[in-house]
Structure formats: C-alpha cells, structure tokens
C-alpha cells in the first residue's frame, strides 16, 4: 500500500520462493514504511542482516544458533533504496558482529554495499570483519537442485557465524 501512495517511482520485487510460505496473517490491512528495516528477532551476539527470502534462512540459522548459546539478531532489510542504514548499523554497533545474507552474487552485489555501509559507520564497534553469505559468482543455474546448491543456506550462515568465534 505504501508503494502505491508514494509520489516517487517505486519498483516492487517479490521473491517467487515466498509464494508457498506459511505464517501468520494480519487481521487488518497495514502499511510498511518505505526505507525502514525491521528487527524480526532480537539478539545480542551477532547481527544477521538479510534481504528478501534470505530473511527466512537467517531466522532458521538464528534458531539453530540459539541452541548453541549464540543470540543472533535478525534484521529484515525490506527496502534497498532507500536503505535503512540507521537500523542496520545500530544493531551491528550493539552486537559487534555482522553477517549480511543476500541472494545476489558476492561480487558487486547488494551484500557488498551493505557491508561497506556497516564498516564505514560502525568500524570501531566491530569485533570481527563483516561477513557476507551470498550466491556464487556465476550465472544462476537452470535446474532446481543446482539452484538450491547455488543459493545461500542456513548452514552457510551458521558457518559464517561460527568462523567469527
């Protein structure tokens, strides 16, 4: 709804992988502010900054990390332009660690830009370099099993967080 009401051009991208997901449905219509990220799971030890469907993978990883005694905060970026650097950086400044999770290839992708924003704004608070969990630097394969292997997984996120210990 917010995209329709905005006077500026808005490009709305929806991930086909989310079409069959199940979850709670709000009883009433609501709007999400453009340019505002959301903390969808609070945590204290590491910030998982995720884009799109990767937010679900980050939430899955956060559940598994909790079983290991690691408290992961999950930030759902929601909009990329404008990017809510304030919410993202506030989380990272508090936890001292960041893993950016995104489906684009590692080179020249959105994760690189978010990692740069985090590093420029919270360098003194970082206890470890920002990690990126992304797709490979190759074209997207045209096969569901190969596509699953190409995209970032919860296991990839877990490995990135564990490497920070």
ROMAR-670328 format. One record per residue: x, y, z of N, C-alpha, C in turn. Coordinates in Angstrom, 3 decimals. Last residue first. Example, Ala and Ser with C-alpha at 12.3 -4.5 7.8 and 13.67 -1.06 7.14 Angstrom:
REM ROMAR-670328
+----------+----------+----------+----------+----------+----------+----------+----------+----------+
:     n.xx :     n.yy :     n.zz :    ca.xx :    ca.yy :    ca.zz :     c.xx :     c.yy :     c.zz :
+----------+----------+----------+----------+----------+----------+----------+----------+----------+
:   12.850 :   -2.250 :    7.080 :   13.670 :   -1.060 :    7.140 :   12.900 :    0.030 :    7.870 :
:   13.190 :   -5.690 :    7.800 :   12.300 :   -4.500 :    7.800 :   13.200 :   -3.300 :    7.800 :
+----------+----------+----------+----------+----------+----------+----------+----------+----------+
END
This chain:
REM ROMAR-670328
+----------+----------+----------+----------+----------+----------+----------+----------+----------+
:     n.xx :     n.yy :     n.zz :    ca.xx :    ca.yy :    ca.zz :     c.xx :     c.yy :     c.zz :
+----------+----------+----------+----------+----------+----------+----------+----------+----------+
:   33.981 :  -16.881 :   15.821 :   34.271 :  -17.215 :   17.227 :   35.738 :  -17.437 :   17.464 :
:   33.457 :  -16.583 :   13.181 :   33.739 :  -15.355 :   13.935 :   34.129 :  -15.640 :   15.382 :
:   32.687 :  -18.995 :   12.240 :   34.033 :  -18.543 :   11.869 :   34.433 :  -17.279 :   12.620 :
:   30.020 :  -19.060 :   13.004 :   30.993 :  -19.872 :   13.758 :   32.426 :  -19.448 :   13.454 :
:   28.937 :  -17.441 :   10.989 :   28.899 :  -17.004 :   12.394 :   29.938 :  -17.764 :   13.207 :
:   29.410 :  -19.027 :    8.716 :   29.952 :  -17.660 :    8.789 :   29.989 :  -17.163 :   10.231 :
:   27.967 :  -21.352 :    9.350 :   29.422 :  -21.419 :    9.151 :   30.058 :  -20.041 :    9.270 :
:   25.348 :  -20.323 :    9.384 :   25.935 :  -20.892 :   10.600 :   27.459 :  -20.933 :   10.491 :
:   25.100 :  -19.677 :    6.673 :   25.041 :  -18.612 :    7.685 :   25.683 :  -19.098 :    8.976 :
:   25.169 :  -22.212 :    5.547 :   26.191 :  -21.228 :    5.168 :   26.259 :  -20.095 :    6.195 :
:   22.844 :  -23.275 :    6.671 :   24.144 :  -23.868 :    7.005 :   25.290 :  -22.923 :    6.652 :
:   20.905 :  -21.787 :    5.393 :   21.088 :  -21.584 :    6.830 :   22.436 :  -22.151 :    7.265 :
:   22.373 :  -20.792 :    2.201 :   21.538 :  -21.622 :    3.073 :   21.755 :  -21.248 :    4.535 :
:   22.402 :  -19.132 :   -0.983 :   22.846 :  -19.239 :    0.405 :   21.849 :  -20.048 :    1.241 :
:   22.272 :  -21.086 :   -4.079 :   21.785 :  -20.034 :   -3.177 :   22.300 :  -20.223 :   -1.757 :
:   23.251 :  -23.391 :   -5.319 :   23.819 :  -22.088 :   -5.681 :   23.478 :  -21.011 :   -4.650 :
:   21.672 :  -25.485 :   -4.569 :   23.084 :  -25.516 :   -4.179 :   23.757 :  -24.168 :   -4.393 :
:   19.275 :  -24.723 :   -5.775 :   19.331 :  -24.849 :   -4.315 :   20.773 :  -24.852 :   -3.819 :
:   20.061 :  -24.922 :   -8.446 :   19.721 :  -23.607 :   -7.906 :   19.771 :  -23.628 :   -6.384 :
:   20.306 :  -27.668 :   -8.687 :   21.509 :  -26.839 :   -8.801 :   21.267 :  -25.441 :   -8.242 :
:   17.581 :  -28.406 :   -8.364 :   18.601 :  -28.883 :   -7.424 :   19.891 :  -28.052 :   -7.472 :
:   16.350 :  -26.826 :  -10.582 :   16.035 :  -26.611 :   -9.163 :   17.075 :  -27.171 :   -8.193 :
:   18.234 :  -25.350 :  -13.066 :   17.832 :  -26.646 :  -12.531 :   17.537 :  -26.443 :  -11.055 :
:   20.000 :  -23.426 :  -14.291 :   18.629 :  -23.669 :  -14.740 :   18.188 :  -25.078 :  -14.344 :
:   21.955 :  -21.286 :  -12.110 :   21.731 :  -22.498 :  -12.895 :   20.249 :  -22.695 :  -13.225 :
:   22.990 :  -17.997 :  -12.548 :   22.039 :  -18.851 :  -11.835 :   21.790 :  -20.094 :  -12.688 :
:   26.533 :  -17.563 :  -13.155 :   25.127 :  -17.419 :  -13.538 :   24.239 :  -18.368 :  -12.725 :
:   28.609 :  -16.769 :  -10.287 :   28.339 :  -17.488 :  -11.530 :   26.885 :  -17.255 :  -11.920 :
:   29.695 :  -16.548 :   -7.556 :   29.954 :  -15.622 :   -8.668 :   29.820 :  -16.370 :   -9.990 :
:   27.020 :  -17.771 :   -5.422 :   28.334 :  -17.863 :   -6.063 :   28.464 :  -16.821 :   -7.169 :
:   25.230 :  -15.752 :   -3.015 :   25.318 :  -16.754 :   -4.074 :   26.730 :  -16.738 :   -4.652 :
:   26.439 :  -15.129 :    0.363 :   25.794 :  -14.775 :   -0.902 :   25.797 :  -15.967 :   -1.849 :
:   27.278 :  -13.708 :    3.202 :   26.812 :  -15.016 :    2.745 :   25.950 :  -14.737 :    1.526 :
:   29.943 :  -11.911 :    4.548 :   28.863 :  -11.928 :    3.551 :   28.555 :  -13.370 :    3.179 :
:   30.971 :  -10.298 :    7.573 :   30.930 :  -11.476 :    6.704 :   29.763 :  -11.352 :    5.732 :
:   33.067 :   -7.764 :    8.755 :   31.723 :   -8.109 :    8.299 :   31.822 :   -9.302 :    7.351 :
:   35.618 :   -8.670 :   11.147 :   35.187 :   -8.109 :    9.857 :   33.780 :   -8.583 :    9.481 :
:   34.895 :   -8.186 :   14.632 :   35.287 :   -9.084 :   13.545 :   34.886 :   -8.426 :   12.230 :
:   33.962 :   -6.309 :   16.245 :   34.952 :   -7.208 :   16.839 :   35.475 :   -8.208 :   15.810 :
:   33.133 :   -2.947 :   15.634 :   33.230 :   -4.302 :   15.093 :   34.316 :   -5.108 :   15.800 :
:   33.208 :   -0.346 :   16.476 :   32.428 :   -1.285 :   17.286 :   32.579 :   -2.732 :   16.823 :
:   34.616 :    1.020 :   14.540 :   35.182 :    0.949 :   15.892 :   34.458 :   -0.065 :   16.769 :
:   32.837 :    0.839 :   12.293 :   34.144 :    0.182 :   12.309 :   34.689 :   -0.001 :   13.727 :
:   30.325 :    1.715 :   11.562 :   30.479 :    1.057 :   12.868 :   31.846 :    0.401 :   13.044 :
:   30.311 :    2.949 :    9.040 :   29.587 :    3.568 :   10.156 :   29.907 :    2.977 :   11.518 :
:   31.827 :    1.410 :    7.275 :   32.055 :    2.857 :    7.353 :   31.440 :    3.470 :    8.602 :
:   30.664 :   -1.133 :    7.688 :   32.068 :   -0.887 :    8.022 :   32.354 :    0.601 :    8.174 :
:   28.025 :   -0.727 :    6.732 :   28.267 :   -1.154 :    8.119 :   29.690 :   -0.804 :    8.534 :
:   28.556 :   -0.063 :    4.061 :   27.838 :    0.886 :    4.928 :   28.098 :    0.552 :    6.395 :
:   29.785 :   -2.459 :    3.224 :   30.526 :   -1.195 :    3.199 :   29.874 :   -0.160 :    4.109 :
:   27.661 :   -4.260 :    3.492 :   28.879 :   -4.457 :    4.285 :   29.708 :   -3.181 :    4.335 :
:   25.959 :   -3.199 :    1.544 :   25.538 :   -3.174 :    2.947 :   26.751 :   -3.356 :    3.856 :
:   27.543 :   -3.726 :   -0.739 :   27.171 :   -2.349 :   -0.390 :   26.765 :   -2.250 :    1.077 :
:   27.678 :   -6.509 :   -0.656 :   28.914 :   -5.722 :   -0.617 :   28.619 :   -4.285 :   -0.212 :
:   25.005 :   -7.212 :   -0.942 :   25.694 :   -7.531 :    0.311 :   26.987 :   -6.734 :    0.449 :
:   24.462 :   -6.521 :   -3.581 :   23.909 :   -5.695 :   -2.515 :   24.607 :   -5.959 :   -1.185 :
:   27.525 :   -7.167 :   -5.455 :   26.134 :   -7.362 :   -5.057 :   25.711 :   -6.412 :   -3.951 :
:   30.136 :   -7.410 :   -6.398 :   29.316 :   -6.276 :   -6.832 :   27.845 :   -6.411 :   -6.465 :
:   30.298 :  -10.806 :   -5.730 :   30.988 :   -9.673 :   -6.342 :   29.977 :   -8.635 :   -6.819 :
:   28.341 :  -12.679 :   -4.911 :   29.183 :  -11.989 :   -3.929 :   29.817 :  -10.721 :   -4.500 :
:   25.089 :  -12.518 :   -6.452 :   26.474 :  -12.983 :   -6.394 :   27.313 :  -12.099 :   -5.458 :
:   22.191 :  -12.283 :   -4.247 :   22.983 :  -11.854 :   -5.404 :   24.381 :  -12.461 :   -5.326 :
:   20.919 :  -12.979 :   -1.848 :   20.977 :  -13.939 :   -2.950 :   21.794 :  -13.511 :   -4.162 :
:   22.334 :  -12.496 :    1.434 :   21.645 :  -11.967 :    0.260 :   21.878 :  -12.888 :   -0.925 :
:   23.317 :  -11.399 :    4.547 :   22.841 :  -12.565 :    3.800 :   21.958 :  -12.094 :    2.656 :
:   25.963 :  -10.432 :    6.530 :   24.982 :   -9.948 :    5.555 :   24.621 :  -11.121 :    4.647 :
:   26.716 :  -10.404 :    9.811 :   26.712 :  -11.304 :    8.665 :   25.601 :  -10.804 :    7.750 :
:   28.601 :   -8.746 :   12.297 :   27.558 :   -8.697 :   11.265 :   27.807 :   -9.751 :   10.201 :
:   29.184 :   -7.699 :   15.667 :   29.424 :   -8.645 :   14.573 :   28.281 :   -8.564 :   13.581 :
:   28.400 :   -5.992 :   17.658 :   29.817 :   -6.032 :   17.316 :   30.172 :   -6.969 :   16.178 :
:   25.881 :   -5.387 :   18.691 :   26.356 :   -6.774 :   18.747 :   27.850 :   -6.904 :   18.447 :
:   25.698 :   -2.561 :   18.403 :   25.366 :   -3.197 :   19.682 :   25.945 :   -4.605 :   19.784 :
:   26.351 :   -2.099 :   15.798 :   27.123 :   -1.400 :   16.831 :   26.893 :   -2.046 :   18.195 :
:   24.328 :   -3.590 :   14.553 :   25.715 :   -4.049 :   14.474 :   26.580 :   -3.373 :   15.537 :
:   22.072 :   -1.980 :   15.156 :   22.135 :   -3.383 :   15.559 :   23.579 :   -3.867 :   15.605 :
:   22.799 :    0.403 :   13.934 :   22.522 :    0.390 :   15.376 :   22.597 :   -1.038 :   15.906 :
:   22.955 :   -0.362 :   11.251 :   24.183 :   -0.007 :   11.971 :   23.979 :    0.031 :   13.480 :
:   20.204 :   -0.839 :   10.662 :   21.221 :   -1.867 :   10.452 :   22.446 :   -1.578 :   11.313 :
:   19.029 :    1.651 :   11.234 :   18.610 :    0.446 :   11.959 :   19.670 :   -0.643 :   11.859 :
:   20.526 :    3.310 :    9.399 :   20.439 :    3.605 :   10.833 :   20.069 :    2.359 :   11.638 :
:   20.140 :    2.415 :    6.815 :   21.456 :    2.230 :    7.431 :   21.398 :    2.439 :    8.937 :
:   17.890 :    1.459 :    5.011 :   17.811 :    1.928 :    6.396 :   19.122 :    1.630 :    7.122 :
:   17.958 :    2.619 :    1.737 :   18.451 :    1.609 :    2.658 :   18.439 :    2.194 :    4.063 :
:   15.260 :    3.592 :   -0.460 :   16.361 :    3.889 :    0.454 :   16.685 :    2.713 :    1.378 :
:   16.441 :    0.758 :   -1.483 :   16.630 :    2.162 :   -1.857 :   15.329 :    2.901 :   -1.567 :
:   15.706 :   -1.585 :   -0.303 :   17.131 :   -1.381 :   -0.575 :   17.443 :    0.031 :   -1.034 :
:   13.631 :   -2.769 :    2.333 :   13.800 :   -1.909 :    1.154 :   15.287 :   -1.630 :    0.965 :
:   14.124 :   -5.184 :    4.077 :   12.840 :   -4.781 :    3.476 :   12.951 :   -3.889 :    2.260 :
:   15.948 :   -6.291 :    5.928 :   16.249 :   -5.018 :    5.271 :   14.994 :   -4.389 :    4.655 :
:   15.582 :   -7.587 :    8.971 :   14.986 :   -7.725 :    7.642 :   15.117 :   -6.374 :    6.957 :
:   17.867 :   -8.793 :   11.196 :   17.347 :   -7.552 :   10.623 :   16.855 :   -7.855 :    9.212 :
:   18.149 :  -10.703 :   14.007 :   17.879 :  -10.759 :   12.570 :   17.225 :   -9.455 :   12.142 :
:   20.623 :  -11.552 :   16.354 :   19.573 :  -10.604 :   15.985 :   19.396 :  -10.680 :   14.471 :
:   21.412 :  -14.436 :   18.137 :   21.518 :  -13.728 :   16.857 :   20.324 :  -12.808 :   16.651 :
:   23.198 :  -15.751 :   20.613 :   21.994 :  -14.935 :   20.439 :   22.141 :  -14.069 :   19.190 :
:   24.257 :  -18.954 :   21.168 :   24.579 :  -17.715 :   20.452 :   23.283 :  -16.983 :   20.152 :
:   23.818 :  -21.481 :   22.164 :   24.069 :  -20.402 :   23.115 :   24.474 :  -19.091 :   22.469 :
:   23.025 :  -23.310 :   20.381 :   24.458 :  -23.318 :   20.697 :   24.824 :  -22.215 :   21.690 :
:   20.420 :  -22.672 :   19.989 :   20.696 :  -23.975 :   20.601 :   22.159 :  -24.114 :   21.001 :
:   20.788 :  -20.324 :   18.582 :   20.281 :  -20.239 :   19.957 :   20.529 :  -21.550 :   20.698 :
:   21.450 :  -21.308 :   16.076 :   22.495 :  -20.670 :   16.884 :   22.072 :  -20.562 :   18.343 :
:   18.933 :  -22.147 :   15.226 :   19.982 :  -23.138 :   15.447 :   21.119 :  -22.567 :   16.294 :
:   17.667 :  -19.647 :   15.019 :   17.111 :  -20.694 :   15.890 :   18.184 :  -21.722 :   16.232 :
:   19.281 :  -18.453 :   13.081 :   19.230 :  -17.874 :   14.429 :   18.672 :  -18.873 :   15.434 :
:   18.656 :  -20.000 :   10.830 :   20.006 :  -20.055 :   11.393 :   20.023 :  -19.520 :   12.819 :
:   16.005 :  -19.130 :   10.486 :   16.292 :  -20.546 :   10.720 :   17.670 :  -20.701 :   11.360 :
:   16.485 :  -16.433 :    9.944 :   15.691 :  -16.809 :   11.121 :   15.922 :  -18.271 :   11.485 :
:   17.888 :  -16.706 :    7.540 :   18.557 :  -16.115 :    8.702 :   17.809 :  -16.455 :    9.988 :
:   15.875 :  -17.721 :    5.931 :   17.063 :  -18.548 :    6.179 :   17.835 :  -18.030 :    7.390 :
:   14.182 :  -15.522 :    5.911 :   13.702 :  -16.792 :    6.465 :   14.867 :  -17.715 :    6.783 :
:   15.844 :  -13.702 :    4.613 :   15.420 :  -13.415 :    5.985 :   14.916 :  -14.692 :    6.646 :
:   16.042 :  -14.549 :    2.045 :   17.156 :  -14.879 :    2.935 :   16.833 :  -14.551 :    4.388 :
:   13.971 :  -13.380 :    0.703 :   13.759 :  -14.726 :    1.231 :   14.882 :  -15.143 :    2.176 :
:   15.162 :  -10.105 :    1.541 :   14.207 :  -10.978 :    0.867 :   14.030 :  -12.319 :    1.537 :
:   18.182 :   -9.972 :    3.306 :   17.357 :   -9.360 :    2.268 :   16.439 :  -10.427 :    1.673 :
:   19.568 :   -9.477 :    6.611 :   19.099 :  -10.301 :    5.499 :   18.163 :   -9.548 :    4.570 :
:   21.958 :   -9.625 :    8.916 :   21.275 :   -8.607 :    8.108 :   20.874 :   -9.284 :    6.803 :
:   22.404 :  -10.623 :   12.009 :   22.215 :  -11.234 :   10.697 :   21.359 :  -10.268 :    9.899 :
:   24.635 :   -9.784 :   14.475 :   23.521 :   -9.260 :   13.671 :   23.519 :   -9.976 :   12.325 :
:   25.379 :  -11.385 :   17.570 :   25.685 :  -11.170 :   16.153 :   24.437 :  -10.638 :   15.465 :
:   24.552 :  -11.235 :   20.275 :   25.900 :  -11.672 :   19.931 :   26.324 :  -11.388 :   18.492 :
:   21.878 :  -10.541 :   20.846 :   22.960 :   -9.767 :   21.450 :   24.359 :  -10.076 :   20.915 :
:   18.578 :  -10.024 :   19.391 :   19.720 :  -10.826 :   19.800 :   20.852 :   -9.933 :   20.257 :
:   15.226 :  -10.277 :   18.063 :   16.270 :   -9.599 :   18.836 :   17.388 :  -10.569 :   19.222 :
:   13.961 :  -10.483 :   14.930 :   14.354 :  -11.336 :   16.050 :   15.464 :  -10.613 :   16.806 :
:   13.422 :   -8.472 :   13.240 :   12.414 :   -9.531 :   13.325 :   12.769 :  -10.581 :   14.370 :
:   13.680 :   -5.205 :   12.871 :   14.305 :   -6.240 :   13.688 :   13.235 :   -7.316 :   13.887 :
:   13.435 :   -3.819 :    9.642 :   12.756 :   -4.298 :   10.846 :   13.617 :   -5.326 :   11.560 :
:   13.952 :   -0.711 :    7.827 :   14.223 :   -2.118 :    8.103 :   13.505 :   -2.515 :    9.386 :
:   12.504 :    1.546 :    5.764 :   12.604 :    1.195 :    7.181 :   12.795 :   -0.314 :    7.320 :
:   11.855 :    2.369 :    3.204 :   13.131 :    2.798 :    3.760 :   13.309 :    2.467 :    5.220 :
:    8.401 :    2.737 :    3.694 :    9.494 :    2.588 :    2.742 :   10.777 :    3.098 :    3.391 :
:    6.600 :    1.079 :    6.214 :    7.251 :    2.317 :    5.784 :    8.359 :    2.000 :    4.784 :
:    3.842 :   -0.878 :    5.503 :    5.235 :   -0.879 :    5.917 :    5.864 :    0.394 :    5.379 :
:    0.468 :   -0.952 :    6.628 :    1.492 :   -0.444 :    5.723 :    2.863 :   -0.606 :    6.349 :
:   -2.317 :   -3.243 :    6.715 :   -1.315 :   -2.392 :    7.354 :   -0.303 :   -1.962 :    6.305 :
:   -5.573 :   -4.675 :    7.254 :   -4.530 :   -4.146 :    6.361 :   -3.562 :   -3.239 :    7.131 :
:   -5.955 :   -7.101 :    9.918 :   -6.331 :   -5.840 :    9.264 :   -5.227 :   -5.416 :    8.300 :
:   -4.807 :   -9.438 :   10.813 :   -6.267 :   -9.391 :   10.658 :   -6.749 :   -8.150 :    9.909 :
:   -1.960 :  -10.824 :    9.204 :   -2.534 :   -9.726 :    9.993 :   -4.043 :   -9.668 :    9.759 :
:   -1.110 :  -14.179 :    9.440 :   -1.657 :  -13.141 :    8.569 :   -2.298 :  -12.080 :    9.452 :
:    1.731 :  -16.281 :   10.018 :    0.574 :  -15.517 :   10.495 :    0.175 :  -14.435 :    9.499 :
:    2.534 :  -18.557 :    7.321 :    2.831 :  -17.773 :    8.510 :    1.601 :  -17.011 :    8.934 :
:    4.156 :  -20.250 :    4.657 :    3.014 :  -20.109 :    5.553 :    3.452 :  -19.324 :    6.775 :
:    5.084 :  -19.977 :    1.212 :    5.396 :  -19.947 :    2.639 :    4.128 :  -19.742 :    3.448 :
:    4.763 :  -19.874 :   -1.502 :    4.168 :  -21.006 :   -0.791 :    4.495 :  -21.031 :    0.701 :
:    6.098 :  -17.529 :   -2.303 :    4.694 :  -17.738 :   -2.655 :    4.033 :  -18.847 :   -1.841 :
:    8.779 :  -17.186 :   -1.947 :    7.912 :  -16.873 :   -0.806 :    6.443 :  -17.193 :   -1.075 :
:   10.020 :  -17.616 :   -4.321 :   10.191 :  -18.625 :   -3.283 :    9.312 :  -18.389 :   -2.069 :
:    9.684 :  -15.297 :   -5.731 :    8.784 :  -16.412 :   -6.033 :    8.884 :  -17.520 :   -4.990 :
:    9.761 :  -12.221 :   -4.169 :   10.509 :  -13.450 :   -4.397 :    9.533 :  -14.603 :   -4.616 :
:    9.052 :   -9.147 :   -5.695 :    8.659 :  -10.189 :   -4.759 :    9.342 :  -11.487 :   -5.154 :
:    9.628 :   -5.738 :   -5.898 :   10.112 :   -7.061 :   -6.279 :    9.640 :   -8.062 :   -5.240 :
:    8.632 :   -2.726 :   -7.118 :    8.289 :   -3.726 :   -6.106 :    8.722 :   -5.088 :   -6.615 :
:    9.743 :    0.440 :   -7.474 :    9.832 :   -0.884 :   -8.081 :    9.612 :   -1.893 :   -6.963 :
:    8.321 :    3.598 :   -7.786 :    8.621 :    2.501 :   -6.867 :    8.671 :    1.202 :   -7.660 :
:    8.678 :    7.086 :   -8.194 :    8.615 :    5.762 :   -8.829 :    9.037 :    4.689 :   -7.821 :
:    6.895 :    8.995 :   -5.654 :    8.075 :    8.664 :   -6.441 :    7.885 :    7.327 :   -7.153 :
:    4.716 :    9.188 :   -4.018 :    4.729 :   10.018 :   -5.221 :    5.905 :    9.708 :   -6.149 :
:    3.136 :    6.340 :   -2.574 :    4.337 :    7.153 :   -2.718 :    4.311 :    7.911 :   -4.047 :
:    0.971 :    4.638 :   -2.609 :    0.749 :    6.003 :   -2.137 :    1.949 :    6.917 :   -2.349 :
:    2.096 :    2.233 :   -3.432 :    1.069 :    2.860 :   -4.264 :    0.908 :    4.327 :   -3.897 :
:    3.774 :    1.670 :   -1.287 :    4.356 :    1.868 :   -2.619 :    3.368 :    2.556 :   -3.548 :
:    1.955 :    1.230 :    0.756 :    2.824 :    2.400 :    0.840 :    3.432 :    2.695 :   -0.530 :
:    0.820 :   -1.199 :    0.000 :    0.000 :    0.000 :    0.000 :    0.863 :    1.262 :    0.000 :
+----------+----------+----------+----------+----------+----------+----------+----------+----------+
END
